[in-house]
Amino acid sequence: MALIVQKYGGSSVGTIDRIENVARKVIASRDSGNQVVVVVSAMKGETDRLTELARAASQTEHPRPRELDLLLSTGETVTIALLTMVLERLGASARCYTGAQVGIRTDSAFSKARIQEIDNRFFKMTSMRDALSL
């Protein structure tokens, strides 16, 4: 059984129909006997929309990176929740988690953070029969 990590960018998850296409690929991989972890971006256009909101709220072209990172992460959170809902509707067992929830730790360079550590205890404790959305 292989551990497969699938990554889908904004245009791949830009609509519910596209999210359903992604979900079907995830299910096909899982049904082939693989353990599947899915990493998704915010839906197409969402990062730009949130950035514009941040600029309007802060009344500056360059909002504080810490707060901007937090705001932009909400776009990804929306996508992981929607993908998990579609996977469940299609009959797949799935749970959604953020990177922090699964033990991915980054440095403190806001807006350009690098992964420093991945604590794999989460994956060992979690049933990998589920298709996990991250």
N, C-alpha and C positions, 0 to 999 in steps of 0.2 A: 504494500500500500504506500503510494507516494504522497508526500505533502506538497500540494500545489498552491501557490500564491498567485491569485489573479488580480490585476490592477486595471481599473477602468477610469478613464478621464472624463471630463465634463461633458463632451459631446456624446459619449457612449451612454451617459445616464441623464441626458438633457430633458427627457420626457418620460412619462410613465410607460409608454410603449417601448422606449429604448431600455428602460430599467427592466421591463419584462423580458426583453431579448437577453440582457445580461443574466437575469435569473435563470433562464433556460440553459445558458451555457454553464452556469455554476452547477445546476442540477445534473446536466449531462456529465460533467467531470466527476461529480460525487458518485453518480450511478455507475461510472466506469471503475469504481473502487478506490478513488482518490480521497484523501483528506483535503478539504478546500478551505482556504482563507481568502477572503475577498477584501481588497483595498479600493475605496472609491473616492473620487474627487467630488466637489460640489457640482451641482447641475450646471449645464452650460449657461453662462451669463451671470450666475449667482455671485461669484467672487467680485466681478465688476460692479454689480448692483450694491453689494455690501461695502465695497471700497468707497463708492460715491456717497453712501449714507454716512460713512465714517468721516469723510472730508467735510460733508455738510454739517455734521454734528460738532466737529472740532474746529470748524472754520479755518482749516489749514490744508494745504496740499499733502502734507505728510503727518498724518495722525500718529500718536505715540505707538511704537511698534508692539508693545505688550498688549495694549487694548485692541489694536487692529488684528493681531493674531487670534485673540480670543473671539472677536467678532467673526472673522473669516472661518474659524473652525465650526461655527454654527451651520454654515452651508454644507460642510461634509457630514455633520450630524444629521441633517435633514435627509441627505441621500442614503446614509446607512440605515436609517429607520424605514424609509420607503422601500429600499431593496429587501430588507428583512420582511416587511409586510407582504410584498409580492411573492417572495420565496415561500412564506407560510401559506399564502393563498393557493400556490401551485402544488402544495403538499409536501414541501421540504421543511424539515426542522431547522430553524435558524435563530440566531441571537445576534444582536448588534452590540458592539462595544467601540469605544474610542481607543486610540492608541494608549493613552494614559491608563485606561482601565485594564489593559492586557499587559502592562508592565514595560511599555516602550518609554524610555527616558531620553530626553534630549538635553543639549547644553542650553545656556540661557541667552543665546544670540537670537533675540526675537526677530522675526521675519526672515531668518536664514538659519534656523536651528539645524543642528546635525544630531543624528541618533548617537547616543553615547552607550546605551545598554538596552538589551532586550532580555527581560527576565522570563525565561520560558516556563516557569512554574505554572503560569496560567494555562498554557496549552496542555501541559501534562495533566492538570486537574479537570479540564473541560472535556466533555465527550466530543471527540473529533468526528463523530458520526454526523454531527450538525454541520451545515454549511455556515461558516462564521462570516459575518459582514463586519468589516472594520472601516 
